[in-house]
């Protein structure tokens, strides 16, 4: 090692690091009481999907469902069993395009948010 140099080790969070239940509950509670946070969460969930990060998008949509309509309410709205919806938004879930947009439409209706896609130059 060079004189005057020292090795600094930092532990950075892993992208696969498990999120604690307390953190998830905190996010859901904030989304329930803070409309701007909820809207930003919805926007970021869809942005994650559009960027190809479906795992993050599904996790955020799952939290948004829990904070707003709930899986039972979503099931009634989209006319699908709640267990199927849980599976669709699970980490390994793979909702069809139709089911995905049914979920998005139900969340837009519940949150009274209309999302739109716009193109941005690179």
Secondary structure per residue as TSV (DSSP state, phi and psi in degrees):
chain	resnum	aa	ss	phi	psi
A	1	X	-	360.0	144.8
A	2	X	-	-73.5	146.5
A	3	X	T	-59.8	137.6
A	4	X	T	84.5	-5.2
A	5	X	-	-98.0	147.9
A	6	X	-	-139.5	152.4
A	7	X	-	-90.3	127.0
A	8	X	-	-114.2	126.7
A	9	X	-	-111.0	129.5
A	10	X	-	-120.5	140.9
A	11	X	-	-98.6	113.0
A	12	X	-	-96.3	146.2
A	13	X	-	-63.1	137.7
A	14	X	-	-78.3	143.3
A	15	X	T	-61.9	-19.9
A	16	X	T	-99.0	6.2
A	17	X	-	-60.6	132.7
A	18	X	-	-66.9	139.3
A	19	X	-	-90.3	132.3
A	20	X	-	-71.1	155.0
A	21	X	H	-60.9	-38.1
A	22	X	H	-59.6	-41.3
A	23	X	H	-64.1	-46.2
A	24	X	H	-60.1	-42.8
A	25	X	H	-64.1	-38.0
A	26	X	H	-63.4	-43.4
A	27	X	H	-63.2	-46.7
A	28	X	H	-62.7	-44.0
A	29	X	H	-62.7	-42.3
A	30	X	H	-65.2	-40.9
A	31	X	H	-63.1	-32.4
A	32	X	H	-68.7	-34.7
A	33	X	H	-102.2	-14.4
A	34	X	-	-122.4	101.7
A	35	X	H	-61.8	-38.4
A	36	X	H	-65.3	-40.7
A	37	X	H	-63.9	-43.9
A	38	X	H	-61.3	-44.6
A	39	X	H	-63.6	-41.8
A	40	X	H	-65.2	-38.3
A	41	X	H	-62.9	-43.5
A	42	X	H	-62.1	-47.8
A	43	X	H	-60.1	-46.3
A	44	X	H	-67.3	-33.3
A	45	X	H	-61.4	-45.9
A	46	X	H	-72.4	-34.6
A	47	X	H	-62.2	-38.7
A	48	X	H	-61.8	-44.6
A	49	X	H	-58.7	-48.5
A	50	X	H	-63.3	-29.0
A	51	X	T	-84.1	-2.4
A	52	X	T	91.9	3.3
A	53	X	-	-94.9	73.3
A	54	X	H	-67.8	-30.5
A	55	X	H	-60.6	-47.5
A	56	X	H	-66.5	-42.6
A	57	X	H	-59.1	-44.5
A	58	X	H	-66.9	-40.3
A	59	X	H	-62.2	-42.2
A	60	X	H	-69.6	-39.3
A	61	X	H	-64.4	-39.7
A	62	X	H	-59.7	-45.7
A	63	X	H	-64.4	-38.2
A	64	X	H	-66.2	-40.3
A	65	X	H	-60.3	-47.4
A	66	X	H	-61.9	-32.3
A	67	X	H	-82.7	-17.6
A	68	X	T	-119.2	-82.7
A	69	X	T	-87.7	-25.4
A	70	X	H	76.0	155.6
A	71	X	H	-69.0	-31.6
A	72	X	H	-68.2	-42.8
A	73	X	H	-65.1	-40.0
A	74	X	H	-62.9	-40.7
A	75	X	H	-59.8	-43.4
A	76	X	H	-64.0	-42.1
A	77	X	H	-66.4	-42.8
A	78	X	H	-98.4	-1.8
A	79	X	T	58.1	49.0
A	80	X	S	-135.4	149.6
A	81	X	-	-62.8	141.7
A	82	X	H	-60.7	-34.5
A	83	X	H	-63.0	-37.7
A	84	X	H	-65.0	-40.2
A	85	X	H	-66.0	-40.1
A	86	X	H	-58.2	-45.4
A	87	X	H	-64.6	-40.7
A	88	X	H	-59.9	-39.4
A	89	X	T	-96.3	6.9
A	90	X	S	-74.1	165.8
A	91	X	T	-52.3	-41.7
A	92	X	T	-96.6	6.6
A	93	X	-	-67.0	156.5
A	94	X	-	-144.9	76.2
A	95	X	-	-66.5	145.8
A	96	X	-	-65.7	164.8
A	97	X	H	-59.6	-42.6
A	98	X	H	-61.3	-47.1
A	99	X	H	-64.8	-41.2
A	100	X	H	-57.5	-49.4
A	101	X	H	-72.7	-27.0
A	102	X	H	-62.2	-42.6
A	103	X	H	-64.0	-46.8
A	104	X	H	-60.8	-43.4
A	105	X	H	-62.9	-43.0
A	106	X	H	-63.8	-40.2
A	107	X	H	-67.8	-37.9
A	108	X	H	-62.6	-42.1
A	109	X	H	-62.5	-46.1
A	110	X	H	-67.8	-41.3
A	111	X	H	-88.1	-8.4
A	112	X	T	58.4	38.3
A	113	X	-	-116.2	135.6
A	114	X	-	-113.0	113.7
A	115	X	-	-93.5	146.1
A	116	X	-	-139.4	154.1
A	117	X	-	-98.2	135.5
A	118	X	-	-131.2	146.9
A	119	X	-	-85.3	140.3
A	120	X	-	-127.4	138.8
A	121	X	-	-68.7	153.2
A	122	X	-	-73.2	360.0
